Amino acid sequence: MKEALQNIAESKGWTIEEAKQQLLDWWKAGFKDAYDECNGDLNNADEEYQEWLFGAFDIKTRRPMGGGKGEKYVGMIVAYKGKRDSREDMRQLAQTSAMSDLDGVLRNGIRPYRNKDIRVDVCRAFYQDNSWKVVNAKDQVVHTTDGLENDIPQWAIAVPNEKFYVAMLNRNGKPMDAYAYEKSYLAVVNTPDKFLKEGPHAPVTLKCVFDAGEGNLRLNVPIQFNAEKIEFQDGSGWMLKTSNINPDYSLSWVSDEHLDKVERMFDPAQYLPQFVPYLNDLVQVFDYHEKNCTEFNGRPVGPVFALKGTVEYIDYVGREFDWVEGGTQYSMRVSSNSMRREDANGAVFINVSKHMDDAHNAFKVLKGGEWKPYTIGTQIIVVAKSRTYDRDDGDVGMNLDAYNVYAIPSRAFIGEEPSKDSNDLGGLDGFRGDAA
């Protein structure tokens, strides 16, 4: 059983405990009778049933249907660059048009693209007779979705101060989802046949759209996936794009004779400094930003690079911002010996989104197969994008927005997690310091 769990965990990039919990949840949801019969303990199932269960779970998780379009790439995802809703502008145009002139937008649709010859039809939508209905300008029903009134379809766009919704239609006359999220990553990859001979390409953007934009790819572990190579029209480079990504986090593409060497190569403490633009001295961080920033819409845009430093402070409370993924932005202060030699208080400030912590373990280190919180004194590698701002004293300050935070296991201090009864006041015999 342990070997089967190990194989699944390696394929998905899970810890053993994560793989076991995923298996138990899947077993309980799909085969509750057998789950209850065994009291949720696989050890109570016979060997033949265990073998079948692991095989079925492996098929469902490790080899999902469809491998995605494009060529196979292998390597490592080194940064998460963020998420955006590619239909936000289109959705808002349909919404505001319906608010100002409903009849007009039902007759004429909207033209949200640069090519104004492309029209997107807009219909009215509402709930009636146990179903959601979409009707055109002639009040003809063009689509019906059965369901509950509070189960609002993904294609329904609310119109403020109105009881109806609107829906945008695709080229086939069907309602299109009002939201289409895409996530962007930075990947250091190559095709399997070239990776071991030539090494990986320079970091390239991987854009995950539609279904691929719904999940989270794992950082700092080997990965293989299929994606399409998109050449930029101005000839300045290329990117990878996929709408159906089924990542495999194993090294099954490596032969046994090279496996040991490749495993060492994929140590993030080696991989990130070697294949991501790397700043080896924090003293140079401001100069590095100045030399490598570019201009976009009249504003300087900092470079994406990796750095290594020691954690001096972590703000776990954070500040709430609507524009930060996850809604909360935390901060940490990182320094180095060379930086402290120049200035005893010298440090680099790094912003970490709640999503980066929740989805990518920004404040945890993987030790002994478990994710554990680390404390100050831990050495980390950060992949970040730099940006400057004007300070109140007239000087120019700089922050780094974290795209990846990797704590080096051999240089991490593990924090103590509070026990479940740490807030239990029963031992105070009824005494309360705030009592009247």
Secondary structure by P-SEA (a helix, b strand, c coil): caaaaaaaaaaacccaaaaaaaaaaaaaaccaaaaaaaccccccccaaaaaaaaaaaaaaccccccccccccccccccccccccccaaaaaaaaaaaaaccaaaaaaccccccccccbbbbbbbbbbcccbbbbbccccccccccccccccccccccccccccbbbbbbcccccccccbbbbbbbbbbccccccccccccccbbbbbbccccccbbbbccccbbbbbbbbbbccccccbbbbcccccccccccccccaaaaaaaaacccccccccccccccccaaaaaaaacccccccbbbbbbbbbbbbbcccccbbbbbccccccbbbbbbbbcaaaaaacccbbbbbbbcccccccccccccccccbbbbbccccccccbbbbbbbbccccbbbbbbbccbbbbccccbbbbbcccccccccccccccccccc
